[in-house]
Amino acid sequence: MFLTCMETVTKELVSWMRGHESSVFSISVHASGRYAITTSSDTAQLWDLDTFQRKRKLNILQSVGIQKVFFLPLSNTILSCFKDNSIFAWECDTLSCKYQLPAPPESSSVLYKVFAVTRDGRILAAGGKSNHLHLWCLEAKQLFRIIQMPTKVRAIRHLEFLPDSFDAGSNQVLGVLSQDGIMRFVNIQTCKLLFEIGSLDEGISSSVISPHGRYIASIMENGSLNIYSVQALTQEINKPPPPLVKVIEDLPKSKLNSGGLKMKVTSGRVQRPAKSRENKIQARILKQDLTGNFENKENEVSDGLNKKRLQILLKGYGEYPTKYRMFIWRSLLQLPENHTAFSSLVDKGVHVAFLNLQKKYPIKSRKLLRVLQRTLSALAHWSAIFSDTPYLPLLAFPFVKLFQNNQLICFEVVATLIINWCQHWFEYFPNPPINILSMIENVLAFHDKELLQHFIGHDITSQLYAWPLLETVFSEVLTREEWLKLFDNIFSNHPSFLLMTVVAYNTCSRAPLLNCSLRDDFEYFFHHRNNLDISVLIREVYHLMDTTPTDIHPNGKLDAFVALTKGQYPVFNQYPKFIVDYQTQERERIRNDELDFLRERQMVEDMQAEVDQQRVEDAAWYQKQELLRKAEETRREMLLQEEEKLVQQRQRLASVKRELRAKEMHLQDATRRRFLKLQQDQHEMELRRLNDEIERKNLIRNQEAVAKEMREDADTYRRKVDLEEHMFHKLIEAGQTQNQKTQKLIEENLAEAEQACLNADWRIQALHKQRCDDLQRNACYQEVAKLLQENRRKETEVLNAMVGEGAKKWEEAKEKDFHLKSEKKASALSDASRKWFLEKELDDALEHAEHPYNTVPRCQSGQAASGYVPRTSQLKDSSEVDSSTHISLNRRRVQWDTMEQDLMERVRNLRQRLTAQARNRCRTPHLLAT
């Protein structure tokens, strides 16, 4: 939680005050306006309103809550009331406990909720959830009365004393707001109900009374705001005061018995108490002469006070009572309290002449400075001469400090002082009032010639021994109490009393003044406090007022007291207007020149600031460029390291690729071998199946000899097939070995070409990056550009050489491909030769079968040539071959032809598949290289 302090005139935020953790429900301000107390349910805090800083904090136990903490009026005492009915009084300055009120009697125990204090701070009223009202005498520190409200009242919600202009702060009427919404006003002395506001149908929610006790503002429960006139409600409150002289008579014995502590409030119509013989007050009437009526009218002041009587009281006691001094001053000066006129002056704002007041008069208290600035501005708006009066702050400061909580009264007191006690001060403006100082010098010459001759002998004029006292109204040479006592007498007498006071101050201080010989000593004396009895000074002033001759007495040259007019303030033009106007014009011209100078100086300062800013920006730019250069060098080093790492990674990747390629080739070779072996096994199984099927078909018809012959022929055929297959496999293995070598060379060439491409790409990227960097460099890098161009030329030559080497490799690959095709053609010729050989052998066998005798020599020659002896040559020559044998031979020939065709078709298909595989192997590296 926090509190905000606002300026009422400018409506601006002055300060924030933080410290409360729960909501604040009570704020109490000291009479001087310097301190304030804020209260919440768990703590109370004391604030210094000059600095808006927390001064002290009241911490309590959680079990004991705070009911209210507030200042007592017209004192430095703080009263703290807790929820356990304990009440403590504290000293504001030292915060030491002064006393504690005793506990109330058990017969009338009330849990206190609301409190009210009279304006003189002597009586405390407390109430709560009961119809009992407790009145405490704070001087005697005891409960002196318990008031029982009517039975309708069950709880008291608010208490407030009704101010009275004639009770000197000892308020007698107390407003009591109860739970039924009715506020009853009770006389605490007679315990009579004077009047009440509100009703059961239209109850009051909260209420407040104006400071003068003339009006009551109430917020009703239905949300409306009602304003009540106290004077219209009753005449008992504002009745005139009784005579000053009273006769006290002894009371009879029947009246000596007290009525007890507890009293009841009697309700009824407002009426005056009946006058009895025992309490009849007798008054002595002063005799008046014929001229007394006119004098009394002059001596009558506002609020019913008599100036003559006040002067008699002042001469008797030397000063007015502290509690009533402000009231008496306001009555003596007859202040009109023109709220509207003063508000119009304040609304004009701070005068331009006092904008920099704090530089010339550095006041510690911000509040006091604002009040002084506002008061001086109002005076300057009232009359133009006050904006050029250099001593006006010195003249008004003591009154501002005294009336800082009531700026209207402060302004009107200063204005009244200027109109009456500062008469003819501005006739020689801007010089000091020579005429007034001459009056003072004439009076001093009459009463103390020796002192005046001493002043003349040391060249001390009235501007040194009189004017400093007048322009500061003695505030520099007197203490607060002495100054207040002096102005009690000044405001109670003719305006010439102030001038006589200056003369009296010099005559009463003649001994130390006669001992002074230096001008600095005189200046110090009239600007600092001295050891002077104020009572002696005041008696001397009265003596001078009575003994000064009429021809030199200021009384005849100064007008009598004139109060400020009601409604609007009078026009003040008692000064040489042409001088003021000329000074105003000169000041305006000087102000304009100063503004021009300030503007030019501001322009120069701005230009200097821009130059400094540019210098700072340049330095920052150069520093940034240096950092960028260092960062670039660092990035280059990092890039080189990364490139080295990349080369190493590429080398490792190439080795891994080579290993993977070798493994892949090994796996392909193993797979190929397994595939060829599987094909061979399948062909063998197929041949066996065919032979078995042929044997099964011929076994039924042929005899054992035929079967034996067929088996021999089959064995012969299998050997022949095995031989051919063996030769064929050798041919295939030779081709495959050559293919593997070729593929290996091609893959190595491909790897080298790929590495060359990667290197070329890396170099091209490096060249591209270098070219980009070269474009960003200045002329200082031309030499580096030449070196880079030379490097690129050499690298281009290397790349061209590598491209030529690659072309050579591709030519070699083409030659090997041509060699492979030649081998394939040779293989085809071998197949054709073998086919021709097989057909020739088949024809020979058929011919031998048809002509066995003619073919023997051929077979023998064939045996000699091939080393193969057919089993049919072992058959016996016989002419006894029957026709059935020829038929069987023909069938066998047909079967052999069929078998030969199937075998050749299978061999052709196998050769085509192997050729396609070989072509695919040769084509794959070429595609990769491309």
Secondary structure as UniProt FT lines:
FT   STRAND          2..6
FT   TURN            8..10
FT   STRAND          13..18
FT   STRAND          24..29
FT   TURN            31..32
FT   STRAND          35..40
FT   STRAND          43..48
FT   TURN            49..52
FT   STRAND          53..59
FT   TURN            62..63
FT   STRAND          66..71
FT   TURN            73..74
FT   STRAND          77..82
FT   TURN            83..84
FT   STRAND          87..91
FT   TURN            92..94
FT   STRAND          97..100
FT   HELIX           106..108
FT   STRAND          112..117
FT   TURN            119..120
FT   STRAND          123..128
FT   STRAND          132..137
FT   TURN            138..141
FT   STRAND          142..148
FT   TURN            151..152
FT   STRAND          156..162
FT   TURN            165..169
FT   STRAND          173..178
FT   TURN            179..180
FT   STRAND          183..187
FT   TURN            188..191
FT   STRAND          192..197
FT   STRAND          204..209
FT   TURN            211..212
FT   STRAND          215..220
FT   TURN            221..222
FT   STRAND          225..229
FT   HELIX           230..233
FT   TURN            237..238
FT   HELIX           253..255
FT   STRAND          262..264
FT   TURN            278..279
FT   TURN            290..291
FT   HELIX           292..299
FT   HELIX           302..304
FT   HELIX           307..317
FT   HELIX           322..324
FT   HELIX           325..333
FT   HELIX           339..347
FT   HELIX           352..354
FT   TURN            355..356
FT   HELIX           357..360
FT   HELIX           366..382
FT   HELIX           384..387
FT   TURN            390..391
FT   HELIX           392..402
FT   TURN            404..405
FT   HELIX           407..421
FT   TURN            422..430
FT   HELIX           434..447
FT   HELIX           449..457
FT   TURN            458..459
FT   HELIX           462..465
FT   HELIX           467..471
FT   TURN            472..477
FT   HELIX           480..491
FT   HELIX           496..508
FT   HELIX           510..514
FT   HELIX           519..525
FT   TURN            526..527
FT   HELIX           534..547
FT   TURN            550..552
FT   HELIX           554..556
FT   HELIX           577..701
FT   HELIX           704..776
FT   HELIX           779..781
FT   HELIX           782..850
FT   TURN            852..855
FT   HELIX           856..866
FT   HELIX           871..874
FT   HELIX           883..929
//
